[in-house]
Amino acid sequence: MSKSNAATKLDPTPAGNKTWQMPDTYVIIFFIVMLAALLTYVIPTGHFDVLYEVTNGAGEEVVRVSDGEMQEFEIGGSVYTVDASGDKTYVLAGEEELGSIKKSKAKAVDVVTDSGAEFKVVQVYGDYQTEGQKKGIKNF
C-alpha cells in the first residue's frame, strides 16, 4: 500500500467535495442583530400620525381630532370634548369624564349617555411622517 492510498482511506471526503455545515445559533443571532442595527442607518426616522375619529351611532364620522389637540363636537343636542393633549385621550361631557384611551394602546371608547346619545371614539393611525433624516440608531 502506498502512502497516497493510506491518505485517501483516512479522509472521508475527497479534497474538492467539502460539505456545508449549519452555523451555530449564536452566530445566526449575531448576524441578525448586526443587520437590524445597520438597517437603522438606512431607514429614515419617522412616525405615524395618530388621529381620533368620532363616529355617531349610525357610523358617520362627526369629527377627526389630531394627537395633541382638543376639539368639541355636538351629538344629540349635547356638547362633548375630545382632549388628546395629554398622556391619555379623554372624552368629556363638560367636566365629567366619559372615557379615556391610553396613547400607547390602539383602542376605542363606546359612549352611551343618559340622554340616549351614542357615539364612538376610535384611535386610528394616519400617514407615515418622515423628514428623510438617517442619523444614528433609532430608539423604540
C-alpha positions as CSV (number, residue, x, y, z in Angstrom):
1,M,0.0,0.0,0.0
2,S,1.4,3.3,-1.0
3,K,1.4,6.5,1.0
4,S,-1.2,8.2,-1.2
5,N,-3.7,5.3,-0.8
6,A,-3.4,5.5,3.0
7,A,-4.2,9.2,3.0
8,T,-7.3,8.7,0.9
9,K,-8.6,6.0,3.1
10,L,-8.4,8.2,6.2
11,D,-10.1,11.2,4.7
12,P,-13.8,10.5,4.4
13,T,-14.4,13.3,1.8
14,P,-12.3,13.9,-1.2
15,A,-10.4,17.2,-1.2
16,G,-12.7,19.0,-3.7
17,N,-16.1,18.0,-2.0
18,K,-16.4,19.9,1.2
19,T,-19.8,19.7,2.9
20,W,-21.6,22.8,4.2
21,Q,-22.5,22.8,7.9
22,M,-25.1,25.0,9.6
23,P,-23.6,27.7,11.7
24,D,-24.1,27.9,15.5
25,T,-27.3,29.6,16.7
26,Y,-25.3,32.4,18.3
27,V,-23.7,33.2,15.0
28,I,-27.0,33.4,13.3
29,I,-28.4,35.7,16.1
30,F,-25.3,37.9,15.9
31,F,-25.7,38.5,12.2
32,I,-29.5,39.2,12.5
33,V,-28.7,41.8,15.2
34,M,-26.0,43.4,13.1
35,L,-28.3,43.5,10.1
36,A,-31.0,45.2,12.2
37,A,-28.5,47.7,13.6
38,L,-27.3,48.6,10.1
39,L,-30.8,49.0,8.8
40,T,-31.4,51.8,11.4
41,Y,-28.9,53.8,9.5
42,V,-30.6,53.2,6.1
43,I,-34.3,53.5,7.0
44,P,-35.3,57.1,7.7
45,T,-36.7,58.0,11.2
46,G,-40.3,59.0,11.4
47,H,-43.7,58.2,13.0
48,F,-47.3,57.7,12.1
49,D,-49.9,60.4,12.6
50,V,-52.3,59.5,15.4
51,L,-55.9,60.6,14.9
52,Y,-59.1,60.1,16.9
53,E,-62.3,59.6,14.9
54,V,-65.6,60.3,16.5
55,T,-68.5,58.5,14.8
56,N,-72.2,58.7,15.7
57,G,-74.5,55.7,16.3
58,A,-75.1,55.4,12.5
59,G,-71.3,55.1,11.9
60,E,-71.0,58.5,10.2
61,E,-67.8,60.5,11.1
62,V,-68.6,63.5,13.2
63,V,-65.2,64.9,13.8
64,R,-61.5,63.9,13.5
65,V,-59.0,65.1,16.1
66,S,-55.2,65.0,15.7
67,D,-53.0,64.0,18.6
68,G,-52.1,66.9,20.8
69,E,-55.3,68.8,20.1
70,M,-58.7,69.4,21.8
71,Q,-61.9,69.7,19.9
72,E,-65.6,70.0,20.8
73,F,-68.5,68.4,18.9
74,E,-72.2,68.1,19.3
75,I,-74.3,65.0,19.2
76,G,-78.0,64.8,20.2
77,G,-78.0,68.5,21.4
78,S,-75.2,68.0,23.9
79,V,-71.6,69.2,23.6
80,Y,-68.8,66.8,24.1
81,T,-65.0,67.2,24.1
82,V,-62.2,65.0,22.9
83,D,-59.0,66.1,24.6
84,A,-55.9,64.5,23.1
85,S,-53.4,67.0,24.5
86,G,-52.1,64.9,27.4
87,D,-50.7,61.4,28.1
88,K,-54.2,60.0,27.7
89,T,-57.0,61.0,25.4
90,Y,-60.1,61.9,27.3
91,V,-63.8,62.0,26.2
92,L,-65.6,64.6,28.3
93,A,-69.1,65.9,28.7
94,G,-68.5,69.3,30.4
95,E,-66.1,68.4,33.3
96,E,-67.3,64.8,33.5
97,E,-65.0,62.1,32.1
98,L,-66.9,59.6,29.9
99,G,-63.9,57.5,28.9
100,S,-60.2,57.6,28.1
101,I,-57.7,56.0,25.7
102,K,-54.1,55.3,26.7
103,K,-52.0,56.6,23.8
104,S,-49.6,53.6,23.7
105,K,-52.6,51.3,23.0
106,A,-54.8,51.5,20.0
107,K,-58.4,51.1,21.0
108,A,-61.8,52.7,21.1
109,V,-64.3,54.1,23.6
110,D,-68.0,53.5,23.2
111,V,-70.2,56.1,24.9
112,V,-73.9,55.9,25.6
113,T,-75.2,58.8,27.6
114,D,-78.3,59.0,29.8
115,S,-79.9,61.2,27.2
116,G,-79.6,58.5,24.6
117,A,-76.7,60.0,22.7
118,E,-74.5,57.3,21.3
119,F,-71.0,57.7,19.7
120,K,-67.6,56.0,19.5
121,V,-64.1,57.5,19.7
122,V,-61.6,55.3,17.8
123,Q,-57.8,55.8,17.7
124,V,-56.5,55.4,14.2
125,Y,-53.1,55.8,12.5
126,G,-52.7,58.1,9.6
127,D,-49.8,58.7,7.2
128,Y,-46.2,57.9,8.0
129,Q,-44.4,61.2,8.6
130,T,-40.6,61.5,8.0
131,E,-38.1,64.2,7.3
132,G,-35.9,61.8,5.5
133,Q,-33.1,62.0,8.1
134,K,-31.0,59.0,8.6
135,K,-29.0,59.5,11.8
136,G,-28.0,57.0,14.4
137,I,-29.8,54.0,15.8
138,K,-33.5,54.7,16.4
139,N,-34.9,54.4,19.9
140,F,-38.1,52.5,20.0
